[in-house]
């Protein structure tokens, strides 16, 4: 049961992290471009902060997974 639960968690949270990071980077770039042209609203600034935080969090998770995989090999 535990193995099955871990597989489900992995599929939901850890699969395709690099794709999620790339998507967030594109979203951040769009907000940065908009900020260069006009002023960002308070909601857009909050979104930019959240996207940046998510990028850092997912990068940390990805680095942790890579380190754990290197220990396995």
CHARMM-style PDB file with segment names, atoms N, HN, CA, C and O in Angstrom:
ATOM      1  N   UNK     1       0.818  -1.194   0.000  1.00  0.00      PROA
ATOM      2  CA  UNK     1       0.000   0.000   0.000  1.00  0.00      PROA
ATOM      3  C   UNK     1       0.863   1.261   0.000  1.00  0.00      PROA
ATOM      4  O   UNK     1       0.554   2.236  -0.685  1.00  0.00      PROA
ATOM      5  N   UNK     2       1.947   1.233   0.774  1.00  0.00      PROA
ATOM      6  HN  UNK     2       2.199   0.441   1.331  1.00  0.00      PROA
ATOM      7  CA  UNK     2       2.813   2.405   0.846  1.00  0.00      PROA
ATOM      8  C   UNK     2       3.474   2.659  -0.495  1.00  0.00      PROA
ATOM      9  O   UNK     2       3.570   3.805  -0.935  1.00  0.00      PROA
ATOM     10  N   UNK     3       3.931   1.598  -1.148  1.00  0.00      PROA
ATOM     11  HN  UNK     3       3.853   0.668  -0.790  1.00  0.00      PROA
ATOM     12  CA  UNK     3       4.573   1.744  -2.449  1.00  0.00      PROA
ATOM     13  C   UNK     3       3.609   2.364  -3.455  1.00  0.00      PROA
ATOM     14  O   UNK     3       4.000   3.236  -4.231  1.00  0.00      PROA
ATOM     15  N   UNK     4       2.375   1.929  -3.448  1.00  0.00      PROA
ATOM     16  HN  UNK     4       2.058   1.220  -2.817  1.00  0.00      PROA
ATOM     17  CA  UNK     4       1.367   2.485  -4.349  1.00  0.00      PROA
ATOM     18  C   UNK     4       1.096   3.952  -4.065  1.00  0.00      PROA
ATOM     19  O   UNK     4       0.953   4.757  -4.986  1.00  0.00      PROA
ATOM     20  N   UNK     5       1.026   4.295  -2.781  1.00  0.00      PROA
ATOM     21  HN  UNK     5       1.142   3.641  -2.034  1.00  0.00      PROA
ATOM     22  CA  UNK     5       0.783   5.680  -2.390  1.00  0.00      PROA
ATOM     23  C   UNK     5       1.953   6.576  -2.802  1.00  0.00      PROA
ATOM     24  O   UNK     5       1.751   7.706  -3.246  1.00  0.00      PROA
ATOM     25  N   UNK     6       3.176   6.064  -2.653  1.00  0.00      PROA
ATOM     26  HN  UNK     6       3.341   5.146  -2.292  1.00  0.00      PROA
ATOM     27  CA  UNK     6       4.347   6.834  -3.055  1.00  0.00      PROA
ATOM     28  C   UNK     6       4.389   7.051  -4.563  1.00  0.00      PROA
ATOM     29  O   UNK     6       4.769   8.124  -5.032  1.00  0.00      PROA
ATOM     30  N   UNK     7       3.998   6.027  -5.320  1.00  0.00      PROA
ATOM     31  HN  UNK     7       3.690   5.156  -4.939  1.00  0.00      PROA
ATOM     32  CA  UNK     7       3.958   6.172  -6.780  1.00  0.00      PROA
ATOM     33  C   UNK     7       2.939   7.226  -7.188  1.00  0.00      PROA
ATOM     34  O   UNK     7       3.206   8.033  -8.078  1.00  0.00      PROA
ATOM     35  N   UNK     8       1.777   7.228  -6.548  1.00  0.00      PROA
ATOM     36  HN  UNK     8       1.560   6.573  -5.824  1.00  0.00      PROA
ATOM     37  CA  UNK     8       0.750   8.235  -6.842  1.00  0.00      PROA
ATOM     38  C   UNK     8       1.267   9.640  -6.518  1.00  0.00      PROA
ATOM     39  O   UNK     8       1.085  10.571  -7.303  1.00  0.00      PROA
ATOM     40  N   UNK     9       1.910   9.784  -5.359  1.00  0.00      PROA
ATOM     41  HN  UNK     9       2.058   9.028  -4.722  1.00  0.00      PROA
ATOM     42  CA  UNK     9       2.442  11.078  -4.967  1.00  0.00      PROA
ATOM     43  C   UNK     9       3.487  11.544  -5.972  1.00  0.00      PROA
ATOM     44  O   UNK     9       3.497  12.708  -6.373  1.00  0.00      PROA
ATOM     45  N   UNK    10       4.363  10.631  -6.376  1.00  0.00      PROA
ATOM     46  HN  UNK    10       4.355   9.685  -6.050  1.00  0.00      PROA
ATOM     47  CA  UNK    10       5.420  10.978  -7.330  1.00  0.00      PROA
ATOM     48  C   UNK    10       4.821  11.461  -8.648  1.00  0.00      PROA
ATOM     49  O   UNK    10       5.278  12.456  -9.212  1.00  0.00      PROA
ATOM     50  N   UNK    11       3.811  10.767  -9.135  1.00  0.00      PROA
ATOM     51  HN  UNK    11       3.440   9.960  -8.677  1.00  0.00      PROA
ATOM     52  CA  UNK    11       3.183  11.170 -10.391  1.00  0.00      PROA
ATOM     53  C   UNK    11       2.524  12.540 -10.276  1.00  0.00      PROA
ATOM     54  O   UNK    11       2.538  13.322 -11.226  1.00  0.00      PROA
ATOM     55  N   UNK    12       1.951  12.826  -9.119  1.00  0.00      PROA
ATOM     56  HN  UNK    12       1.940  12.190  -8.347  1.00  0.00      PROA
ATOM     57  CA  UNK    12       1.242  14.090  -8.936  1.00  0.00      PROA
ATOM     58  C   UNK    12       2.179  15.267  -8.662  1.00  0.00      PROA
ATOM     59  O   UNK    12       1.890  16.392  -9.070  1.00  0.00      PROA
ATOM     60  N   UNK    13       3.302  15.018  -7.973  1.00  0.00      PROA
ATOM     61  HN  UNK    13       3.537  14.104  -7.641  1.00  0.00      PROA
ATOM     62  CA  UNK    13       4.125  16.127  -7.504  1.00  0.00      PROA
ATOM     63  C   UNK    13       5.510  16.216  -8.132  1.00  0.00      PROA
ATOM     64  O   UNK    13       6.045  17.318  -8.256  1.00  0.00      PROA
ATOM     65  N   UNK    14       6.095  15.127  -8.524  1.00  0.00      PROA
ATOM     66  HN  UNK    14       5.661  14.232  -8.423  1.00  0.00      PROA
ATOM     67  CA  UNK    14       7.496  15.164  -8.927  1.00  0.00      PROA
ATOM     68  C   UNK    14       7.710  14.886 -10.411  1.00  0.00      PROA
ATOM     69  O   UNK    14       8.826  15.040 -10.907  1.00  0.00      PROA
ATOM     70  N   UNK    15       6.691  14.491 -11.110  1.00  0.00      PROA
ATOM     71  HN  UNK    15       5.785  14.366 -10.708  1.00  0.00      PROA
ATOM     72  CA  UNK    15       6.868  14.169 -12.515  1.00  0.00      PROA
ATOM     73  C   UNK    15       6.848  15.452 -13.339  1.00  0.00      PROA
ATOM     74  O   UNK    15       6.029  16.339 -13.099  1.00  0.00      PROA
ATOM     75  N   UNK    16       7.736  15.544 -14.294  1.00  0.00      PROA
ATOM     76  HN  UNK    16       8.402  14.824 -14.489  1.00  0.00      PROA
ATOM     77  CA  UNK    16       7.829  16.658 -15.230  1.00  0.00      PROA
ATOM     78  C   UNK    16       8.080  17.992 -14.533  1.00  0.00      PROA
ATOM     79  O   UNK    16       7.469  19.004 -14.877  1.00  0.00      PROA
ATOM     80  N   UNK    17       8.967  17.990 -13.570  1.00  0.00      PROA
ATOM     81  HN  UNK    17       9.465  17.169 -13.290  1.00  0.00      PROA
ATOM     82  CA  UNK    17       9.298  19.223 -12.856  1.00  0.00      PROA
ATOM     83  C   UNK    17       9.954  20.223 -13.800  1.00  0.00      PROA
ATOM     84  O   UNK    17       9.670  21.420 -13.736  1.00  0.00      PROA
ATOM     85  N   UNK    18      10.832  19.737 -14.679  1.00  0.00      PROA
ATOM     86  HN  UNK    18      11.062  18.766 -14.731  1.00  0.00      PROA
ATOM     87  CA  UNK    18      11.506  20.650 -15.599  1.00  0.00      PROA
ATOM     88  C   UNK    18      10.510  21.331 -16.533  1.00  0.00      PROA
ATOM     89  O   UNK    18      10.677  22.504 -16.864  1.00  0.00      PROA
ATOM     90  N   UNK    19       9.491  20.616 -16.955  1.00  0.00      PROA
ATOM     91  HN  UNK    19       9.355  19.662 -16.686  1.00  0.00      PROA
ATOM     92  CA  UNK    19       8.451  21.216 -17.788  1.00  0.00      PROA
ATOM     93  C   UNK    19       7.681  22.292 -17.041  1.00  0.00      PROA
ATOM     94  O   UNK    19       7.346  23.335 -17.603  1.00  0.00      PROA
ATOM     95  N   UNK    20       7.403  22.030 -15.766  1.00  0.00      PROA
ATOM     96  HN  UNK    20       7.676  21.183 -15.309  1.00  0.00      PROA
ATOM     97  CA  UNK    20       6.702  23.012 -14.947  1.00  0.00      PROA
ATOM     98  C   UNK    20       7.567  24.258 -14.744  1.00  0.00      PROA
ATOM     99  O   UNK    20       7.068  25.383 -14.783  1.00  0.00      PROA
ATOM    100  N   UNK    21       8.874  24.043 -14.527  1.00  0.00      PROA
ATOM    101  HN  UNK    21       9.279  23.129 -14.496  1.00  0.00      PROA
ATOM    102  CA  UNK    21       9.793  25.166 -14.345  1.00  0.00      PROA
ATOM    103  C   UNK    21       9.852  26.009 -15.620  1.00  0.00      PROA
ATOM    104  O   UNK    21       9.805  27.238 -15.555  1.00  0.00      PROA
ATOM    105  N   UNK    22       9.956  25.353 -16.777  1.00  0.00      PROA
ATOM    106  HN  UNK    22       9.994  24.355 -16.830  1.00  0.00      PROA
ATOM    107  CA  UNK    22       9.992  26.084 -18.048  1.00  0.00      PROA
ATOM    108  C   UNK    22       8.715  26.890 -18.260  1.00  0.00      PROA
ATOM    109  O   UNK    22       8.766  28.030 -18.721  1.00  0.00      PROA
ATOM    110  N   UNK    23       7.579  26.303 -17.928  1.00  0.00      PROA
ATOM    111  HN  UNK    23       7.538  25.377 -17.554  1.00  0.00      PROA
ATOM    112  CA  UNK    23       6.303  26.999 -18.062  1.00  0.00      PROA
ATOM    113  C   UNK    23       6.256  28.234 -17.166  1.00  0.00      PROA
ATOM    114  O   UNK    23       5.794  29.295 -17.586  1.00  0.00      PROA
ATOM    115  N   UNK    24       6.733  28.092 -15.938  1.00  0.00      PROA
ATOM    116  HN  UNK    24       7.109  27.231 -15.597  1.00  0.00      PROA
ATOM    117  CA  UNK    24       6.757  29.226 -15.016  1.00  0.00      PROA
ATOM    118  C   UNK    24       7.732  30.299 -15.480  1.00  0.00      PROA
ATOM    119  O   UNK    24       7.467  31.490 -15.314  1.00  0.00      PROA
ATOM    120  N   UNK    25       8.867  29.885 -16.065  1.00  0.00      PROA
ATOM    121  HN  UNK    25       9.082  28.918 -16.200  1.00  0.00      PROA
ATOM    122  CA  UNK    25       9.832  30.858 -16.582  1.00  0.00      PROA
ATOM    123  C   UNK    25       9.225  31.646 -17.739  1.00  0.00      PROA
ATOM    124  O   UNK    25       9.457  32.848 -17.859  1.00  0.00      PROA
ATOM    125  N   UNK    26       8.453  30.980 -18.585  1.00  0.00      PROA
ATOM    126  HN  UNK    26       8.264  30.003 -18.487  1.00  0.00      PROA
ATOM    127  CA  UNK    26       7.782  31.681 -19.678  1.00  0.00      PROA
ATOM    128  C   UNK    26       6.765  32.675 -19.136  1.00  0.00      PROA
ATOM    129  O   UNK    26       6.649  33.794 -19.635  1.00  0.00      PROA
ATOM    130  N   UNK    27       6.032  32.257 -18.113  1.00  0.00      PROA
ATOM    131  HN  UNK    27       6.127  31.347 -17.708  1.00  0.00      PROA
ATOM    132  CA  UNK    27       5.041  33.136 -17.486  1.00  0.00      PROA
ATOM    133  C   UNK    27       5.733  34.345 -16.864  1.00  0.00      PROA
ATOM    134  O   UNK    27       5.238  35.467 -16.967  1.00  0.00      PROA
ATOM    135  N   UNK    28       6.881  34.114 -16.216  1.00  0.00      PROA
ATOM    136  HN  UNK    28       7.283  33.202 -16.132  1.00  0.00      PROA
ATOM    137  CA  UNK    28       7.635  35.211 -15.607  1.00  0.00      PROA
ATOM    138  C   UNK    28       8.159  36.156 -16.680  1.00  0.00      PROA
ATOM    139  O   UNK    28       8.119  37.374 -16.506  1.00  0.00      PROA
ATOM    140  N   UNK    29       8.650  35.607 -17.786  1.00  0.00      PROA
ATOM    141  HN  UNK    29       8.682  34.618 -17.927  1.00  0.00      PROA
ATOM    142  CA  UNK    29       9.153  36.438 -18.875  1.00  0.00      PROA
ATOM    143  C   UNK    29       8.039  37.321 -19.444  1.00  0.00      PROA
ATOM    144  O   UNK    29       8.268  38.490 -19.753  1.00  0.00      PROA
ATOM    145  N   UNK    30       6.839  36.760 -19.580  1.00  0.00      PROA
ATOM    146  HN  UNK    30       6.653  35.811 -19.329  1.00  0.00      PROA
ATOM    147  CA  UNK    30       5.702  37.543 -20.070  1.00  0.00      PROA
ATOM    148  C   UNK    30       5.390  38.705 -19.121  1.00  0.00      PROA
ATOM    149  O   UNK    30       5.148  39.829 -19.560  1.00  0.00      PROA
ATOM    150  N   UNK    31       5.399  38.419 -17.828  1.00  0.00      PROA
ATOM    151  HN  UNK    31       5.596  37.506 -17.472  1.00  0.00      PROA
ATOM    152  CA  UNK    31       5.130  39.476 -16.849  1.00  0.00      PROA
ATOM    153  C   UNK    31       6.252  40.514 -16.846  1.00  0.00      PROA
ATOM    154  O   UNK    31       5.987  41.708 -16.714  1.00  0.00      PROA
ATOM    155  N   UNK    32       7.508  40.067 -16.992  1.00  0.00      PROA
ATOM    156  HN  UNK    32       7.723  39.097 -17.099  1.00  0.00      PROA
ATOM    157  CA  UNK    32       8.629  41.006 -17.063  1.00  0.00      PROA
ATOM    158  C   UNK    32       8.505  41.914 -18.282  1.00  0.00      PROA
ATOM    159  O   UNK    32       8.722  43.122 -18.186  1.00  0.00      PROA
ATOM    160  N   UNK    33       8.156  41.331 -19.427  1.00  0.00      PROA
ATOM    161  HN  UNK    33       7.980  40.349 -19.505  1.00  0.00      PROA
ATOM    162  CA  UNK    33       7.979  42.133 -20.643  1.00  0.00      PROA
ATOM    163  C   UNK    33       6.866  43.156 -20.462  1.00  0.00      PROA
ATOM    164  O   UNK    33       7.000  44.313 -20.862  1.00  0.00      PROA
ATOM    165  N   UNK    34       5.769  42.722 -19.857  1.00  0.00      PROA
ATOM    166  HN  UNK    34       5.660  41.783 -19.532  1.00  0.00      PROA
ATOM    167  CA  UNK    34       4.657  43.637 -19.618  1.00  0.00      PROA
ATOM    168  C   UNK    34       5.076  44.742 -18.657  1.00  0.00      PROA
ATOM    169  O   UNK    34       4.669  45.894 -18.809  1.00  0.00      PROA
ATOM    170  N   UNK    35       5.891  44.390 -17.667  1.00  0.00      PROA
ATOM    171  HN  UNK    35       6.223  43.454 -17.543  1.00  0.00      PROA
ATOM    172  CA  UNK    35       6.384  45.380 -16.711  1.00  0.00      PROA
ATOM    173  C   UNK    35       7.333  46.376 -17.339  1.00  0.00      PROA
ATOM    174  O   UNK    35       7.414  47.521 -16.893  1.00  0.00      PROA
ATOM    175  N   UNK    36       8.057  45.956 -18.373  1.00  0.00      PROA
ATOM    176  HN  UNK    36       7.991  45.026 -18.734  1.00  0.00      PROA
ATOM    177  CA  UNK    36       8.951  46.871 -19.072  1.00  0.00      PROA
ATOM    178  C   UNK    36       8.165  47.871 -19.917  1.00  0.00      PROA
ATOM    179  O   UNK    36       8.593  49.013 -20.086  1.00  0.00      PROA
ATOM    180  N   UNK    37       7.026  47.449 -20.444  1.00  0.00      PROA
ATOM    181  HN  UNK    37       6.679  46.522 -20.307  1.00  0.00      PROA
ATOM    182  CA  UNK    37       6.205  48.317 -21.285  1.00  0.00      PROA
ATOM    183  C   UNK    37       5.301  49.229 -20.462  1.00  0.00      PROA
ATOM    184  O   UNK    37       5.206  50.425 -20.739  1.00  0.00      PROA
ATOM    185  N   UNK    38       4.644  48.675 -19.462  1.00  0.00      PROA
ATOM    186  HN  UNK    38       4.721  47.704 -19.237  1.00  0.00      PROA
ATOM    187  CA  UNK    38       3.698  49.413 -18.618  1.00  0.00      PROA
ATOM    188  C   UNK    38       3.979  49.093 -17.153  1.00  0.00      PROA
ATOM    189  O   UNK    38       4.829  48.266 -16.822  1.00  0.00      PROA
ATOM    190  N   UNK    39       3.243  49.768 -16.303  1.00  0.00      PROA
ATOM    191  HN  UNK    39       2.552  50.439 -16.572  1.00  0.00      PROA
ATOM    192  CA  UNK    39       3.313  49.432 -14.882  1.00  0.00      PROA
ATOM    193  C   UNK    39       2.440  48.221 -14.624  1.00  0.00      PROA
ATOM    194  O   UNK    39       1.358  48.082 -15.195  1.00  0.00      PROA
ATOM    195  N   UNK    40       2.918  47.358 -13.765  1.00  0.00      PROA
ATOM    196  HN  UNK    40       3.797  47.471 -13.301  1.00  0.00      PROA
ATOM    197  CA  UNK    40       2.141  46.181 -13.383  1.00  0.00      PROA
ATOM    198  C   UNK    40       1.167  46.551 -12.269  1.00  0.00      PROA
ATOM    199  O   UNK    40       1.474  47.362 -11.395  1.00  0.00      PROA
ATOM    200  N   UNK    41       0.002  45.946 -12.321  1.00  0.00      PROA
ATOM    201  HN  UNK    41      -0.248  45.287 -13.030  1.00  0.00      PROA
ATOM    202  CA  UNK    41      -0.974  46.157 -11.256  1.00  0.00      PROA
ATOM    203  C   UNK    41      -0.532  45.400 -10.001  1.00  0.00      PROA
ATOM    204  O   UNK    41       0.404  44.602 -10.046  1.00  0.00      PROA
ATOM    205  N   UNK    42      -1.193  45.651  -8.918  1.00  0.00      PROA
ATOM    206  HN  UNK    42      -1.953  46.300  -8.882  1.00  0.00      PROA
ATOM    207  CA  UNK    42      -0.864  44.981  -7.656  1.00  0.00      PROA
ATOM    208  C   UNK    42      -1.043  43.468  -7.789  1.00  0.00      PROA
ATOM    209  O   UNK    42      -0.250  42.690  -7.260  1.00  0.00      PROA
ATOM    210  N   UNK    43      -2.098  43.065  -8.505  1.00  0.00      PROA
ATOM    211  HN  UNK    43      -2.742  43.698  -8.935  1.00  0.00      PROA
ATOM    212  CA  UNK    43      -2.330  41.625  -8.697  1.00  0.00      PROA
ATOM    213  C   UNK    43      -1.232  40.997  -9.546  1.00  0.00      PROA
ATOM    214  O   UNK    43      -0.801  39.874  -9.282  1.00  0.00      PROA
ATOM    215  N   UNK    44      -0.781  41.725 -10.569  1.00  0.00      PROA
ATOM    216  HN  UNK    44      -1.131  42.637 -10.783  1.00  0.00      PROA
ATOM    217  CA  UNK    44       0.288  41.201 -11.426  1.00  0.00      PROA
ATOM    218  C   UNK    44       1.610  41.124 -10.673  1.00  0.00      PROA
ATOM    219  O   UNK    44       2.385  40.189 -10.874  1.00  0.00      PROA
ATOM    220  N   UNK    45       1.873  42.101  -9.806  1.00  0.00      PROA
ATOM    221  HN  UNK    45       1.243  42.861  -9.642  1.00  0.00      PROA
ATOM    222  CA  UNK    45       3.079  42.038  -8.975  1.00  0.00      PROA
ATOM    223  C   UNK    45       3.035  40.848  -8.035  1.00  0.00      PROA
ATOM    224  O   UNK    45       4.038  40.161  -7.840  1.00  0.00      PROA
ATOM    225  N   UNK    46       1.870  40.608  -7.454  1.00  0.00      PROA
ATOM    226  HN  UNK    46       1.055  41.166  -7.612  1.00  0.00      PROA
ATOM    227  CA  UNK    46       1.701  39.455  -6.570  1.00  0.00      PROA
ATOM    228  C   UNK    46       1.893  38.158  -7.355  1.00  0.00      PROA
ATOM    229  O   UNK    46       2.509  37.211  -6.866  1.00  0.00      PROA
ATOM    230  N   UNK    47       1.362  38.126  -8.572  1.00  0.00      PROA
ATOM    231  HN  UNK    47       0.862  38.896  -8.970  1.00  0.00      PROA
ATOM    232  CA  UNK    47       1.534  36.937  -9.420  1.00  0.00      PROA
ATOM    233  C   UNK    47       3.003  36.729  -9.756  1.00  0.00      PROA
ATOM    234  O   UNK    47       3.489  35.598  -9.742  1.00  0.00      PROA
ATOM    235  N   UNK    48       3.719  37.817 -10.060  1.00  0.00      PROA
ATOM    236  HN  UNK    48       3.324  38.736 -10.071  1.00  0.00      PROA
ATOM    237  CA  UNK    48       5.145  37.731 -10.372  1.00  0.00      PROA
ATOM    238  C   UNK    48       5.924  37.190  -9.175  1.00  0.00      PROA
ATOM    239  O   UNK    48       6.814  36.357  -9.341  1.00  0.00      PROA
ATOM    240  N   UNK    49       5.601  37.651  -7.990  1.00  0.00      PROA
ATOM    241  HN  UNK    49       4.878  38.328  -7.855  1.00  0.00      PROA
ATOM    242  CA  UNK    49       6.265  37.140  -6.777  1.00  0.00      PROA
ATOM    243  C   UNK    49       5.964  35.656  -6.574  1.00  0.00      PROA
ATOM    244  O   UNK    49       6.852  34.877  -6.225  1.00  0.00      PROA
ATOM    245  N   UNK    50       4.718  35.275  -6.794  1.00  0.00      PROA
ATOM    246  HN  UNK    50       3.997  35.907  -7.078  1.00  0.00      PROA
ATOM    247  CA  UNK    50       4.343  33.866  -6.636  1.00  0.00      PROA
ATOM    248  C   UNK    50       5.027  32.971  -7.647  1.00  0.00      PROA
ATOM    249  O   UNK    50       5.476  31.875  -7.311  1.00  0.00      PROA
ATOM    250  N   UNK    51       5.109  33.439  -8.897  1.00  0.00      PROA
ATOM    251  HN  UNK    51       4.744  34.330  -9.170  1.00  0.00      PROA
ATOM    252  CA  UNK    51       5.776  32.653  -9.941  1.00  0.00      PROA
ATOM    253  C   UNK    51       7.255  32.489  -9.611  1.00  0.00      PROA
ATOM    254  O   UNK    51       7.809  31.399  -9.749  1.00  0.00      PROA
ATOM    255  N   UNK    52       7.892  33.576  -9.174  1.00  0.00      PROA
ATOM    256  HN  UNK    52       7.442  34.461  -9.061  1.00  0.00      PROA
ATOM    257  CA  UNK    52       9.304  33.511  -8.803  1.00  0.00      PROA
ATOM    258  C   UNK    52       9.519  32.539  -7.645  1.00  0.00      PROA
ATOM    259  O   UNK    52      10.464  31.751  -7.656  1.00  0.00      PROA
ATOM    260  N   UNK    53       8.649  32.598  -6.662  1.00  0.00      PROA
ATOM    261  HN  UNK    53       7.881  33.238  -6.653  1.00  0.00      PROA
ATOM    262  CA  UNK    53       8.741  31.680  -5.523  1.00  0.00      PROA
ATOM    263  C   UNK    53       8.561  30.232  -5.981  1.00  0.00      PROA
ATOM    264  O   UNK    53       9.288  29.344  -5.536  1.00  0.00      PROA
ATOM    265  N   UNK    54       7.605  29.999  -6.859  1.00  0.00      PROA
ATOM    266  HN  UNK    54       7.015  30.721  -7.220  1.00  0.00      PROA
ATOM    267  CA  UNK    54       7.360  28.643  -7.361  1.00  0.00      PROA
ATOM    268  C   UNK    54       8.560  28.116  -8.150  1.00  0.00      PROA
ATOM    269  O   UNK    54       8.902  26.938  -8.043  1.00  0.00      PROA
ATOM    270  N   UNK    55       9.198  28.979  -8.939  1.00  0.00      PROA
ATOM    271  HN  UNK    55       8.920  29.935  -9.026  1.00  0.00      PROA
ATOM    272  CA  UNK    55      10.390  28.572  -9.696  1.00  0.00      PROA
ATOM    273  C   UNK    55      11.486  28.126  -8.738  1.00  0.00      PROA
ATOM    274  O   UNK    55      12.110  27.083  -8.933  1.00  0.00      PROA
ATOM    275  N   UNK    56      11.714  28.928  -7.697  1.00  0.00      PROA
ATOM    276  HN  UNK    56      11.207  29.775  -7.538  1.00  0.00      PROA
ATOM    277  CA  UNK    56      12.754  28.578  -6.726  1.00  0.00      PROA
ATOM    278  C   UNK    56      12.413  27.283  -5.986  1.00  0.00      PROA
ATOM    279  O   UNK    56      13.286  26.446  -5.759  1.00  0.00      PROA
ATOM    280  N   UNK    57      11.160  27.126  -5.616  1.00  0.00      PROA
ATOM    281  HN  UNK    57      10.451  27.807  -5.800  1.00  0.00      PROA
ATOM    282  CA  UNK    57      10.747  25.917  -4.896  1.00  0.00      PROA
ATOM    283  C   UNK    57      10.911  24.674  -5.762  1.00  0.00      PROA
ATOM    284  O   UNK    57      11.450  23.664  -5.309  1.00  0.00      PROA
ATOM    285  N   UNK    58      10.448  24.748  -7.001  1.00  0.00      PROA
ATOM    286  HN  UNK    58      10.010  25.568  -7.369  1.00  0.00      PROA
ATOM    287  CA  UNK    58      10.562  23.589  -7.889  1.00  0.00      PROA
ATOM    288  C   UNK    58      12.020  23.290  -8.242  1.00  0.00      PROA
ATOM    289  O   UNK    58      12.396  22.128  -8.397  1.00  0.00      PROA
ATOM    290  N   UNK    59      12.834  24.329  -8.369  1.00  0.00      PROA
ATOM    291  HN  UNK    59      12.529  25.273  -8.243  1.00  0.00      PROA
ATOM    292  CA  UNK    59      14.257  24.115  -8.628  1.00  0.00      PROA
ATOM    293  C   UNK    59      14.914  23.394  -7.459  1.00  0.00      PROA
ATOM    294  O   UNK    59      15.750  22.511  -7.651  1.00  0.00      PROA
ATOM    295  N   UNK    60      14.530  23.776  -6.254  1.00  0.00      PROA
ATOM    296  HN  UNK    60      13.851  24.493  -6.098  1.00  0.00      PROA
ATOM    297  CA  UNK    60      15.062  23.112  -5.061  1.00  0.00      PROA
ATOM    298  C   UNK    60      14.636  21.642  -5.020  1.00  0.00      PROA
ATOM    299  O   UNK    60      15.446  20.768  -4.712  1.00  0.00      PROA
ATOM    300  N   UNK    61      13.378  21.375  -5.328  1.00  0.00      PROA
ATOM    301  HN  UNK    61      12.720  22.085  -5.579  1.00  0.00      PROA
ATOM    302  CA  UNK    61      12.879  19.995  -5.359  1.00  0.00      PROA
ATOM    303  C   UNK    61      13.620  19.197  -6.430  1.00  0.00      PROA
ATOM    304  O   UNK    61      14.013  18.054  -6.194  1.00  0.00      PROA
ATOM    305  N   UNK    62      13.810  19.796  -7.602  1.00  0.00      PROA
ATOM    306  HN  UNK    62      13.491  20.724  -7.793  1.00  0.00      PROA
ATOM    307  CA  UNK    62      14.509  19.117  -8.686  1.00  0.00      PROA
ATOM    308  C   UNK    62      15.951  18.795  -8.289  1.00  0.00      PROA
ATOM    309  O   UNK    62      16.437  17.694  -8.548  1.00  0.00      PROA
ATOM    310  N   UNK    63      16.631  19.752  -7.662  1.00  0.00      PROA
ATOM    311  HN  UNK    63      16.236  20.646  -7.452  1.00  0.00      PROA
ATOM    312  CA  UNK    63      18.007  19.501  -7.207  1.00  0.00      PROA
ATOM    313  C   UNK    63      18.049  18.391  -6.168  1.00  0.00      PROA
ATOM    314  O   UNK    63      18.972  17.576  -6.165  1.00  0.00      PROA
ATOM    315  N   UNK    64      17.073  18.356  -5.303  1.00  0.00      PROA
ATOM    316  HN  UNK    64      16.323  19.018  -5.306  1.00  0.00      PROA
ATOM    317  CA  UNK    64      17.016  17.301  -4.294  1.00  0.00      PROA
ATOM    318  C   UNK    64      16.823  15.930  -4.948  1.00  0.00      PROA
ATOM    319  O   UNK    64      17.463  14.955  -4.554  1.00  0.00      PROA
ATOM    320  N   UNK    65      15.945  15.861  -5.940  1.00  0.00      PROA
ATOM    321  HN  UNK    65      15.426  16.653  -6.260  1.00  0.00      PROA
ATOM    322  CA  UNK    65      15.709  14.592  -6.642  1.00  0.00      PROA
ATOM    323  C   UNK    65      16.968  14.147  -7.370  1.00  0.00      PROA
ATOM    324  O   UNK    65      17.324  12.969  -7.333  1.00  0.00      PROA
ATOM    325  N   UNK    66      17.641  15.080  -8.030  1.00  0.00      PROA
ATOM    326  HN  UNK    66      17.352  16.036  -8.060  1.00  0.00      PROA
ATOM    327  CA  UNK    66      18.875  14.738  -8.742  1.00  0.00      PROA
ATOM    328  C   UNK    66      19.933  14.233  -7.764  1.00  0.00      PROA
ATOM    329  O   UNK    66      20.627  13.257  -8.048  1.00  0.00      PROA
ATOM    330  N   UNK    67      20.056  14.891  -6.617  1.00  0.00      PROA
ATOM    331  HN  UNK    67      19.492  15.683  -6.385  1.00  0.00      PROA
ATOM    332  CA  UNK    67      21.040  14.457  -5.627  1.00  0.00      PROA
ATOM    333  C   UNK    67      20.696  13.056  -5.130  1.00  0.00      PROA
ATOM    334  O   UNK    67      21.588  12.218  -5.000  1.00  0.00      PROA
ATOM    335  N   UNK    68      19.417  12.784  -4.849  1.00  0.00      PROA
ATOM    336  HN  UNK    68      18.692  13.465  -4.954  1.00  0.00      PROA
ATOM    337  CA  UNK    68      19.015  11.476  -4.366  1.00  0.00      PROA
ATOM    338  C   UNK    68      19.273  10.397  -5.430  1.00  0.00      PROA
ATOM    339  O   UNK    68      19.686   9.286  -5.100  1.00  0.00      PROA
ATOM    340  N   UNK    69      19.030  10.724  -6.688  1.00  0.00      PROA
ATOM    341  HN  UNK    69      18.694  11.627  -6.956  1.00  0.00      PROA
ATOM    342  CA  UNK    69      19.284   9.758  -7.752  1.00  0.00      PROA
ATOM    343  C   UNK    69      20.772   9.482  -7.887  1.00  0.00      PROA
ATOM    344  O   UNK    69      21.172   8.355  -8.176  1.00  0.00      PROA
ATOM    345  N   UNK    70      21.602  10.516  -7.677  1.00  0.00      PROA
ATOM    346  HN  UNK    70      21.277  11.432  -7.443  1.00  0.00      PROA
ATOM    347  CA  UNK    70      23.045  10.294  -7.768  1.00  0.00      PROA
ATOM    348  C   UNK    70      23.520   9.376  -6.646  1.00  0.00      PROA
ATOM    349  O   UNK    70      24.453   8.598  -6.843  1.00  0.00      PROA
ATOM    350  N   UNK    71      22.897   9.455  -5.479  1.00  0.00      PROA
ATOM    351  HN  UNK    71      22.139  10.088  -5.319  1.00  0.00      PROA
ATOM    352  CA  UNK    71      23.266   8.571  -4.368  1.00  0.00      PROA
ATOM    353  C   UNK    71      22.865   7.133  -4.672  1.00  0.00      PROA
ATOM    354  O   UNK    71      23.530   6.198  -4.226  1.00  0.00      PROA
ATOM    355  N   UNK    72      21.783   6.946  -5.428  1.00  0.00      PROA
ATOM    356  HN  UNK    72      21.243   7.705  -5.791  1.00  0.00      PROA
ATOM    357  CA  UNK    72      21.362   5.595  -5.787  1.00  0.00      PROA
ATOM    358  C   UNK    72      22.354   4.930  -6.742  1.00  0.00      PROA
ATOM    359  O   UNK    72      22.605   3.727  -6.668  1.00  0.00      PROA
ATOM    360  N   UNK    73      22.905   5.739  -7.629  1.00  0.00      PROA
ATOM    361  HN  UNK    73      22.701   6.716  -7.689  1.00  0.00      PROA
ATOM    362  CA  UNK    73      23.837   5.179  -8.620  1.00  0.00      PROA
ATOM    363  C   UNK    73      25.219   5.070  -8.030  1.00  0.00      PROA
ATOM    364  OT1 UNK    73      26.145   4.621  -8.705  1.00  0.00      PROA
TER     365      UNK     73
END
